[in-house]
């Protein structure tokens, strides 16, 4: 998105997620400038995410989206022809097997998909 939108037009996307508060026009007005900047980034990024989902539905693609800006609750789950699942993967023990945690998430998503298909 940085390549398409100037810093003047969409300042928050030109900063890292951790520094997005620096892009606020009035950072002193925000209780938590870092959070406010991040949420501004998120709203901007979700426009493109929604467009990607719409195109995937139109063309019959399956896809997985991941990223720090995919905040559960900020993206609608209401797509008539799609199964949209939000999850946050937390690895508490970094010495553990990350693949096992990912496998658990995949199992949850497959269970949700199976349940939805059984209702159709």
Backbone torsions as a table, in degrees:
resi	resn	phi	psi	omega
1	UNK	NA	-30.7	179.6
2	UNK	-59.5	-31.7	-179.0
3	UNK	-73.1	-23.2	-175.0
4	UNK	-98.8	-28.0	-174.5
5	UNK	-119.1	129.6	-178.1
6	UNK	-68.1	159.5	178.0
7	UNK	-65.0	-31.4	179.0
8	UNK	-68.4	-37.1	-178.2
9	UNK	-78.2	-43.9	-175.1
10	UNK	-137.2	75.4	-171.0
11	UNK	-63.3	-37.4	-171.8
12	UNK	-63.0	-30.7	-177.1
13	UNK	-75.4	-6.0	179.2
14	UNK	-93.5	13.3	177.9
15	UNK	-126.8	158.6	173.1
16	UNK	-67.6	162.0	179.3
17	UNK	-57.4	-33.9	-177.6
18	UNK	-76.8	-20.4	-177.6
19	UNK	-110.7	8.4	-173.2
20	UNK	-61.4	-24.2	178.2
21	UNK	-61.3	-25.3	179.0
22	UNK	-67.2	-17.8	-177.9
23	UNK	-86.9	-10.9	-178.3
24	UNK	-64.8	139.1	179.5
25	UNK	-68.7	-32.5	178.1
26	UNK	-133.3	74.1	-175.3
27	UNK	-61.9	-26.6	-180.0
28	UNK	-70.4	-16.9	179.2
29	UNK	-80.3	-14.6	-177.8
30	UNK	-93.9	136.4	176.6
31	UNK	-62.8	-38.3	178.6
32	UNK	-135.0	92.0	-175.7
33	UNK	-56.6	-37.5	-179.9
34	UNK	-62.6	-45.1	179.1
35	UNK	-66.1	-43.7	179.5
36	UNK	-61.5	-41.5	177.6
37	UNK	-65.4	-42.7	178.6
38	UNK	-62.2	-43.1	179.6
39	UNK	-66.2	-34.0	174.8
40	UNK	-64.5	-44.5	175.5
41	UNK	-57.0	-46.3	-176.7
42	UNK	-60.0	-46.8	179.1
43	UNK	-59.2	-40.1	179.0
44	UNK	-67.3	-44.9	-178.5
45	UNK	-65.8	-35.8	-177.2
46	UNK	-66.4	-22.0	174.0
47	UNK	-61.0	-46.4	177.9
48	UNK	-68.6	-35.7	178.6
49	UNK	-63.6	-46.4	179.0
50	UNK	-60.3	-41.0	178.3
51	UNK	-63.4	-38.4	178.5
52	UNK	-65.7	-41.8	178.3
53	UNK	-64.8	-45.1	179.5
54	UNK	-59.3	-42.4	179.8
55	UNK	-67.7	-41.0	178.6
56	UNK	-61.1	-40.1	178.1
57	UNK	-66.0	-42.9	-179.7
58	UNK	-62.2	-37.2	-175.8
59	UNK	-99.5	0.8	175.8
60	UNK	75.9	30.0	-179.7
61	UNK	-91.7	151.8	165.8
62	UNK	-100.0	145.5	178.1
63	UNK	-156.9	159.0	174.9
64	UNK	-122.1	129.3	176.1
65	UNK	-111.9	139.4	176.9
66	UNK	-141.5	154.3	176.5
67	UNK	155.9	158.8	-176.4
68	UNK	-64.6	-25.8	-177.5
69	UNK	-86.2	-1.9	176.7
70	UNK	-88.0	76.1	-174.3
71	UNK	-84.2	120.4	178.4
72	UNK	-53.2	132.7	-179.6
73	UNK	97.5	-18.8	179.7
74	UNK	-96.1	-7.9	177.8
75	UNK	-121.7	129.4	-178.5
76	UNK	-60.6	143.3	173.7
77	UNK	-97.7	0.5	-173.7
78	UNK	-91.8	84.3	172.3
79	UNK	-124.0	119.8	-173.1
80	UNK	-58.7	-37.5	-173.3
81	UNK	-109.9	24.9	-177.1
82	UNK	-143.3	151.4	171.0
83	UNK	-100.9	113.9	180.0
84	UNK	-111.9	123.2	-178.3
85	UNK	-124.8	126.2	173.9
86	UNK	-99.5	139.8	171.7
87	UNK	-152.7	154.4	174.6
88	UNK	-118.8	121.9	-179.5
89	UNK	-96.4	119.4	179.6
90	UNK	-115.7	126.9	177.1
91	UNK	-107.2	104.6	-177.7
92	UNK	-80.4	-33.3	-179.0
93	UNK	-114.4	97.6	-175.4
94	UNK	-65.8	-15.4	178.0
95	UNK	-82.2	-10.3	-179.6
96	UNK	-76.9	-177.2	-177.0
97	UNK	-89.9	105.6	-179.6
98	UNK	-62.8	-34.5	-179.5
99	UNK	-59.7	-36.0	177.9
100	UNK	-64.7	-40.9	178.8
101	UNK	-64.0	-41.9	178.5
102	UNK	-65.5	-40.9	177.5
103	UNK	-59.4	-39.1	178.1
104	UNK	-63.4	-41.6	178.3
105	UNK	-63.5	-44.4	179.5
106	UNK	-60.1	-42.0	177.6
107	UNK	-60.9	-41.4	178.6
108	UNK	-63.9	-42.5	180.0
109	UNK	-65.3	-43.8	178.8
110	UNK	-63.6	-38.6	177.4
111	UNK	-63.7	-42.2	178.3
112	UNK	-64.1	-41.5	179.4
113	UNK	-64.9	-43.1	179.4
114	UNK	-62.3	-44.2	179.3
115	UNK	-61.2	-43.5	179.8
116	UNK	-65.1	-41.9	179.7
117	UNK	-65.9	-33.3	178.6
118	UNK	-66.8	-26.5	179.1
119	UNK	-80.0	-15.7	-176.2
120	UNK	-82.8	NA	NA
